[in-house]
Amino acid sequence: MHAITQMEIFVEVVRQGGFSAAARSLGLAPSVVADRVAGLEKRLGVPLLLRTTRRQSLTEAGEAYFQEATRIIKDFHALESRIVDSATALRGTLRVTAPNPLGQRWIAPFIGQFASSHPGIATHLTLDDRFADIVAQGFDIAIRGGPAIDSNLIGHHLFDTRRVVVASPAYLDRHGAPGHPDELAAHRCLVFNTQSHLQAEWRFEHAGAARKLRVTGALAATDSGLPVAWAVAGLGLAQKSWWEVSDHLAAGRLVTVLDAFEPEPASFYAIHPVSRRQSRKVALFVEGLVALFAEMDGGLRPSGSSAPPV
């Protein structure tokens, strides 16, 4: 018998004024109630109730135990209520992390809408192009490319996007367009690398064969948006997700090259720790994101746009 259960039965006996009344209140047999109180007294080694044929009263130890037990039981149930509420009620805090360009373009506006719909939830957004240790850093949700390979994480697919190599017309006029990935060694590559290195892996595919090619950058940055800006400025070639360069492509500031070697689309996910799967606010946030991206095509443009097919 758990101590908290014995405690609750004893308090009910005192409140109801007897074993029979307490038994009716608890839905137990009077003999069970009497046995539980006797077991409590035996465990404590002191009598809590003075029993006569007509009435029962509290001993000094019983009075002290009743007062403290009443407080403990109240705190116990309040604690359980808070835990349940934190998982199911639409209040509390959400900590979200996302890559910088994606976060600024879609996640931040979505959070604004989410906050308007659920004013009881406070959301903190961290924009960081590096992969966060979600569990260790205390994030509730992370938006990232690639599947949730950690057994402590759950991933929800958001969208697939093309990966393209782009350059400005001015750069191509000066240096020509590469016809094969192997020719990139003779070009100025613009790379994103979270480790502050000049190298990065670019992915390609041709005739069903996937390939990773390590390129050395003429310019490199830990901010994933900078290679796009440098490419627009005519400083070299960059491999980026379609949605990051689609506006520049539509305006003619950039054009794609090596289209015949375009790899399979990259997938992005909303990921959260397994421990958050019962959280209603996490579920609502993820469901909202899934619905948002479901309204867009593979290039992450609104449905019905003139974006090239994926």
Helices and strands as residue ranges (DSSP letters): H 3-16, H 19-26, H 30-44, E 49-51, E 56-58, H 60-88, E 92-98, H 100-102, I 103-107, H 108-117, E 121-127, E 141-145, E 153-161, E 163-167, H 169-175, G 181-186, E 189-192, E 199-206, E 209-221, H 226-232, E 238-241, H 242-251, E 255-257, G 259-261, E 266-273, G 274-276, H 280-294
